[in-house]
Amino acid sequence: MTERRPRTSVADIALVEQPLALHDSFGRHLHYLRVSLTDACNLRCVYCMPEDIRFRPPAELMQDHEVLTLIRVGASLGVDKVRLTGGEPTIRRNVVELVREIRAIPGIQRLAMTTNGIRLEELARPLAEAGLDQVNISIDSLDPEKFRRITRRGELADVWRGIEATEAAGLRPVKLNCVVTRGFNDDEVVELARLTLTHPWEVRFIEVMPFGSVADFQMGQVVPSAETRERIEAALGPLMPVPGHNGHDPARSYQLSGAQGRLGFISSVTAPFCEGCSRLRLTADGRLRLCLLRDDEADLLTPLRAGADFATLQRLMAEAAYRKPWGHRLEAHEFAMSREMSQIGG
Ligand code: SAM
């Protein structure tokens, strides 16, 4: 992808001085905040982190009141959707209470979570009762042995029970995320797609993205969405595009004939969707990450801990958002190296 030129200059943007909404220099309106609640995880997926990863000490991570303050700052600037992620968000202490408090923040209209599902059997109902709207559950294989190999420790049965609990708790739509990794699970996409024939779920196939210390490994494992689609169509018949694509949704949606659910394809590497990007990310150590695949960040936690008032935090967030880069530069072999995917949250 070629680097875009900003449409505005800082001088044009009165918003930076009097922030009401978050815009970047390309004119994109940023109203979706993904918040990582922890960099720690109960799995060690091969494409996500090295096996011997060391998690950050708790003192470096945002405390509950700090998470809430920074989301309040975002909401005061027009953030209306929050997704909780990690690491694994469900292993954060007080996650249910945090959900309740985030839901009560004026302006937050949608609160979602991305999780590996391992703890959802016990947590889906309390989370739903606390105000969570929806969950995406990561599941890369339907074969218990392969699932263990990809996650380096997970039990597939736990995830299945988590999916059932999610449905029972009324957290809809159920979206299942599958990162397609060559040589690990690319031979399973048909079976995963088949789930949508009998379940009203959206199964989303994600191209593996290169990051940090595992970037070279990942670039060798990318399976283009076009290849995944062809494989599914060859086995299950034509995929019909679902009309009414929302430009902010990274997934292109399709349906198999007679299916209850949908298929989504997220082609971050082969067909990036930066034009419609409305996202900012808050890492567990309180940095505003401006693009998933670029290292540009703004530290908000240090000023917060140093006593910055609400207006100062608004200004810092708005100025940082303005600097959001257009998108990734994978084609130039520029990889984001400062963090692993697990330290950003996807
Ligand atoms: N632990 C949670 C989970 O498993 O969903 C949330 C964090 S995880 C980093 C968020 C999403 O990023 C998951 O769907 C995961 O499969 C995906 N992911 C991790 N590493 C990736 C990579 N290198 N490329 C593409 N997706 C990745």
Residues whose N, C-alpha, C, O or C-beta is under 5 A from the ligand:
A	BS01	SAM	Y47 C48 T85 G86 G87 E88 T114 T115 N116 S138 N177 V179 I206 E207 V208 M209 M341 S342 G345 G346
